[in-house]
């Protein structure tokens, strides 16, 4: 098993039961199950690329990404369970007033 901290997130890659499968978790939440043969570095690199992509937008967006994709302390959870920037408003369509009314 590979365990690594990357930009504040804990990433774990462990072998699955079937040959060539890996289970990937970010901050304790399973986010992927991949088939990459015997190379554990491939799913690790894929998750790091995903984190880099998410970090390009500096705003915590609970409508696009689950809380596990953000580093601890960078978000709080709204009453409906979506990640929100501390002190910010939730951007999830369910929580925005215009979406809920119409």
C-alpha positions in Angstrom: 0.0 0.0 0.0 1.1 3.5 -0.8 0.2 6.3 1.6 1.2 9.8 0.7 0.2 13.4 1.7 -0.2 15.7 -1.3 -1.2 19.3 -0.9 -2.9 18.6 2.4 -4.8 15.5 1.3 -4.0 12.0 2.4 -3.9 9.6 -0.5 -3.9 5.8 -0.1 -3.5 3.3 -2.9 -3.9 -0.4 -2.0 -4.1 -3.5 -4.1 -7.5 -5.0 -4.7 -8.5 -8.6 -4.5 -8.3 -9.2 -8.3 -5.0 -9.0 -10.0 -4.2 -5.6 -11.4 -6.8 -3.6 -9.5 -6.2 -0.8 -7.0 -8.4 1.0 -4.6 -7.7 4.7 -4.2 -8.9 6.9 -1.3 -8.5 10.6 -0.6 -8.9 11.7 3.0 -10.3 8.4 3.9 -13.0 8.3 1.1 -12.7 5.7 -1.7 -12.7 7.7 -4.9 -11.5 5.2 -7.5 -11.0 1.6 -8.3 -8.6 1.2 -11.3 -7.1 -1.5 -13.3 -3.6 -0.6 -14.1 -1.7 -3.9 -14.0 1.0 -4.0 -11.4 2.0 -0.3 -11.2 0.7 1.4 -8.1 2.2 4.7 -9.2 -0.3 5.2 -12.1 -3.4 5.6 -9.9 -1.4 7.8 -7.5 -0.4 10.0 -10.3 -3.9 10.2 -11.6 -5.3 11.3 -8.2 -2.5 14.0 -8.0 -3.5 15.3 -11.4 -7.1 15.5 -10.3 -6.1 17.4 -7.2 -4.1 19.8 -9.3 -7.1 20.3 -11.6 -9.5 21.0 -8.6 -7.0 23.4 -7.1 -7.0 25.6 -10.2 -10.3 27.0 -9.0 -9.6 28.7 -5.7 -13.2 28.6 -4.6 -14.6 25.5 -2.7 -17.4 24.3 -5.0 -19.6 21.7 -3.4 -21.6 21.4 -6.6 -18.6 19.9 -8.4 -16.5 18.2 -5.9 -17.1 16.2 -2.7 -15.5 17.4 0.6 -12.8 14.7 0.4 -11.1 16.4 -2.5 -10.3 19.5 -0.4 -7.7 19.7 2.3 -8.9 19.6 5.9 -9.6 23.1 7.2 -10.2 24.5 3.7 -14.0 24.0 4.0 -17.0 23.6 6.3 -20.1 21.6 5.6 -23.4 23.3 4.8 -26.6 22.0 6.5 -27.3 19.8 3.4 -23.8 18.2 3.6 -22.0 20.1 0.8 -18.5 21.5 1.2 -18.4 25.3 1.5 -15.5 27.8 1.9 -15.4 28.9 5.6 -17.8 31.8 6.0 -19.0 31.4 2.4 -22.3 30.3 0.9 -23.0 27.0 -0.6 -22.8 26.8 -4.4 -24.6 23.5 -4.8 -27.8 23.9 -7.0 -29.9 22.4 -4.2 -28.9 25.1 -1.8 -29.0 28.2 -4.0 -32.3 30.1 -3.5 -33.0 30.5 -7.2 -32.8 26.7 -7.8 -34.9 25.8 -4.8 -37.8 28.2 -5.7 -38.1 27.3 -9.3 
